[in-house]
Amino acid sequence: FPIVVAEVFQIGGSMTTFAFPVAGLQCILPGVTTYQIFYMYMVSPAVGFIIAFLFWRYNRSLGCMHQGEREKLHADEQSKLRRKLWLTRGRRGPQILILCINITFYFLYPTLVSQVAEINSCRTFDFGYGPQQLLGSDFSIDCSSTEYQNVRYTSFIFIVAYGVGIPMAIWLIGIFVHLKGGTQLELDTFAYLMSGYRLRFRYWETLIMIRKLVIIMIMTFVQNRRTQIYANMWIMYGLLALQTLCQPLDSRISNYLEAITLLCMTLTLSLALPLAPPTMDSSPTVVSALVVIILSLNSLLLAGYGFVLYRGFREVVTLMRKEAESRRERRYKQKAKREILSRSLQRLNT
């Protein structure tokens, strides 16, 4: 696959993933190894518990209100203030814990799966004394060493716990919350995940998480480039069929955009197939033409997204303008009423 196309597709992924500054860490702490950085990534979801504790304290202290001021308030007044808090909206402790941990796992999911895949990505080299496998992210690590094999086996536990466990946990916790508090509590707790989806398909985002997992595993463990493209093409075809049949989003234009995106990805993979080794077409004209078509196709898709965002922004601005005019009109009417009332009182006094 040509480097220019790969770099274009990498731009979007870098904005939605979390990464430690590895070069900076190794500069400050020269003893930090690739294995230690891997384990740092694997324990990073513990940040969710810290965030949950901070939000719980914020909710309990009524938005960092002084203890003396809180004690002067009645219990009903405290409940009303908690419901008005911007960050927690009156949510109880267990709900805050579930929400913070789920959001943390959801946003770290691509990074965790990518790091497990990276630690299993070995490359074969031949330096004249037989083939040797080295870790793709750190050539100083021999993939046949005992230390690496121990870390590799540990990574299999993490890929099951995180790769499969996070989507399953979201689904199971959602069912538990639904049984305890009903659909409204479930939607309120998982608003970050279910917003924009129809009620019937509110867990559709977990399917997208599984899609990311499968694609990353294919790109890591399948070595043949053409096989990778074929496998990803079939995945895109299946997801496109599901999207077309189910229409999971509650907006018609959003469903159209999602279907067009999947179609664009499928066409991109199809166009990239002649560029993949071992039967890669080396003709500069063919390569340049395919690269131009791929970039043009995805540029049109991005332009479509930009147009939709522009329309949405324009509608929001129009709505805000109408609300501002309505508020001015109400103030004008209230001012006129006060003036009429003032004149009437003056006449009565006279």
Secondary structure, DSSP 4 states (H G I P E B T S, - for coil): --HHHHHHHHHHHHHS-----HHHHHHH-TT--HHHHHHHHHHGGGHHHHHHHHHHHHHHTTTT--HHHHHHS-HHHHHHHHHH-TTTTT--HHHHHHHHHHHHHHHHHHHHHHHHHHHT-EEEEE-SSSEEEEETTEEEEETTSHHHHHHHHHHHHHIIIIIIHHHHHHHHHHHHHHHHH-HHHHHHHTHHHHTTB-GGGTTHHHHHHHHHHHHHHHHHH---HHHHHHHHHHHHHHHHHHHHHH--BSSHHHHHHHHHHHHHHHHHHHHHGGGSTTS----HHHHHHHHHHHHHHHHHHHHHHHHHHHHHHHHHHHHHHHHHHHHHHHHHHHHHHHHHHHHHHHHHH-
